Amino acid sequence: MSGDGTAGGAPGRRPGENGPYPLHGGADDPATETIGYRGPTACAAAGITYRQLDYWARTGLVEPSVRPAYGSGTQRLYSFRDVVVLKIVKRFLDTGVALQNIRAAVQHLRERGFRDLERMTLMSDGATVYECSSPDEVVNLLQGGQGVFGIAVGVVWRDVEAALSQLHGERVDTGETLVGHNPADELARRRNRAV
């Protein structure tokens, strides 16, 4: 990967603004995440199967940053950023990028702390994933014949926000289930009343 990822996305808009819940932390501080998402919710928002989610967590590709599973009976809890990364991984797989190259890209994102994730543009020629930090870098990559397709992470970010707004989150501090904008969901309301 190359560059340092500040282009693309939604300029002038802070992550979490108008998001699914008002409690998402800022992009620069993953520790401020106060909402987590269980595996089935993360799968639905990212468009992946539970088998993929489980495999990626067990192999360290995308591990839940809020709460990992500690044996049977515990539930993994994914942060909003984790779900965005899951969807990015899915998009790369759908376009034929090898899992080994995706692992390198995710490791790069992890090392830089996922800063400016929603402003990033990721490009790939099918073998290598490049991070472009400006529109000029995108053009140079395309002129060099290397970039075949790109992922504007800001678009993925907004897709995940929209999907999660219809699904359930969980307050990290209390375990309370937060119902998305789906008024017909009686199960989550009952679960909260029982607590």
C-alpha positions in Angstrom: 0.0 0.0 0.0 1.1 3.5 -0.6 0.1 7.1 0.4 -1.5 8.1 3.6 -5.2 8.1 2.9 -6.8 11.5 3.1 -8.6 11.8 -0.2 -12.1 10.6 -1.2 -15.1 10.3 1.2 -17.1 13.1 2.6 -15.2 16.3 3.3 -16.4 18.5 6.0 -18.4 15.7 7.7 -17.2 14.1 10.8 -17.8 10.3 11.1 -20.8 9.5 13.2 -22.6 12.7 12.3 -26.1 11.7 11.2 -24.9 8.1 11.8 -27.2 5.3 12.9 -26.8 6.2 16.6 -25.6 9.4 18.2 -23.0 7.6 20.2 -20.4 6.7 17.6 -16.9 7.8 18.5 -14.8 10.0 16.3 -12.6 8.6 13.6 -9.5 9.5 15.4 -10.4 7.7 18.6 -11.7 4.1 18.3 -11.7 3.8 22.1 -14.7 6.2 22.2 -16.9 3.7 20.6 -20.0 3.2 22.8 -22.0 1.1 20.4 -21.2 -2.4 19.4 -22.7 -4.8 16.9 -23.2 -8.5 17.3 -22.1 -10.9 14.6 -25.4 -11.3 12.7 -25.8 -7.5 12.6 -22.3 -7.0 11.3 -22.9 -9.7 8.7 -26.1 -8.1 7.5 -24.6 -4.6 7.3 -21.4 -5.8 5.5 -23.2 -8.3 3.2 -21.2 -11.3 4.3 -22.1 -14.7 5.7 -21.6 -15.6 9.3 -19.2 -18.3 8.2 -17.0 -15.6 6.6 -17.2 -13.4 9.7 -16.2 -16.3 11.9 -13.3 -17.3 9.7 -12.0 -13.8 9.4 -12.2 -13.3 13.2 -10.4 -16.6 13.9 -7.7 -16.0 11.4 -7.1 -12.4 12.5 -8.2 -10.7 9.3 -10.9 -8.6 10.9 -11.3 -9.2 14.7 -14.0 -7.5 16.8 -12.4 -4.5 18.5 -15.2 -4.0 21.1 -15.4 -7.5 22.5 -13.8 -10.7 21.2 -15.3 -14.1 21.9 -13.9 -15.8 24.9 -15.1 -19.4 24.5 -18.6 -20.6 24.0 -21.4 -18.5 25.2 -19.8 -15.1 24.6 -20.8 -12.8 21.8 -18.3 -11.0 19.6 -19.1 -7.3 19.5 -17.9 -5.3 16.4 -17.3 -1.5 16.3 -18.7 0.6 13.5 -15.2 0.8 11.9 -14.9 -3.0 12.1 -18.1 -3.3 10.1 -16.8 -0.8 7.5 -13.6 -2.9 7.2 -15.7 -6.1 6.8 -17.5 -4.5 3.9 -14.3 -3.3 2.3 -12.9 -6.8 2.5 -16.1 -8.2 0.9 -15.8 -5.7 -1.9 -12.2 -6.6 -2.6 -13.1 -10.3 -2.6 -16.0 -9.7 -5.0 -13.6 -8.1 -7.4 -11.1 -11.0 -7.3 -8.3 -9.6 -5.0 -6.5 -12.4 -3.3 -7.2 -12.8 0.4 -3.4 -12.5 1.0 -3.3 -9.1 -0.5 -6.4 -8.0 1.4 -4.7 -9.1 4.6 -1.8 -6.8 3.8 -4.2 -3.9 3.1 -6.1 -4.5 6.4 -2.8 -4.8 8.3 -1.7 -1.4 6.8 -5.0 0.2 7.9 -4.6 -1.3 11.4 -1.1 0.0 11.7 -2.1 3.6 10.8 -5.0 3.4 13.3 -7.8 3.6 10.7 -7.4 7.4 10.7 -9.3 9.2 8.0 -10.9 5.9 7.0 -14.0 7.6 5.6 -11.8 9.9 3.4 -9.7 7.2 1.9 -9.7 5.8 -1.7 -8.3 2.2 -2.1 -7.3 1.1 -5.6 -6.2 -2.3 -6.8 -4.9 -3.9 -9.9 -6.1 -7.3 -8.7 -2.7 -8.1 -7.2 -1.8 -5.1 -5.1 -3.9 -2.7 -3.1 -2.9 1.0 -3.1 -4.1 3.7 -0.8 -4.4 7.1 -2.6 -4.2 10.2 -0.6 -5.1 12.7 -3.3 -6.9 12.8 -6.7 -3.6 13.3 -8.3 -2.4 9.9 -6.9 -5.5 8.2 -8.3 -4.8 9.7 -11.8 -1.1 8.8 -11.6 -2.0 5.2 -10.6 -4.4 4.9 -13.5 -2.0 6.5 -16.0 0.6 4.0 -14.9 -1.7 1.2 -15.8 -1.8 -0.2 -12.3 -5.2 0.7 -10.9 -8.1 -1.3 -12.3 -10.8 -0.5 -9.8 -11.2 1.6 -6.7 -13.2 1.7 -3.5 -14.2 5.1 -2.2 -14.3 4.3 1.5 -16.5 7.2 2.2 -19.3 5.6 0.1 -18.8 2.3 2.0 -18.9 4.3 5.3 -22.3 5.8 4.4 -23.6 2.4 3.1 -22.8 0.8 6.5 -24.3 3.8 8.4 -27.5 3.4 6.4 -27.6 -0.4 7.0 -26.9 -0.2 10.7 -29.5 2.5 11.2 -32.1 -0.3 10.3 -30.4 -2.9 12.6 -29.7 -3.3 16.3 -26.7 -2.0 18.2 -25.7 -2.6 21.8 -24.5 -0.1 24.3 -21.0 -1.2 25.3 -21.3 0.1 28.9 -24.8 -1.2 29.8 -25.5 -4.0 27.2 -28.8 -2.3 26.3 -30.1 -3.2 22.9 -30.6 -0.2 20.7 -33.3 -0.6 18.1 -32.6 0.8 14.7 -35.2 2.8 12.8 -37.4 -0.3 12.3 -40.6 0.3 14.3 -41.8 -3.2 13.8 -39.0 -4.8 15.9 -40.8 -6.0 19.0 -38.1 -8.5 20.1 -35.5 -5.8 20.9 -38.1 -3.8 22.8 -39.0 -6.8 24.9 -35.4 -7.6 25.5 -34.7 -4.1 26.9 -37.8 -4.3 29.2 -36.6 -7.5 30.6 -33.2 -6.0 31.7 
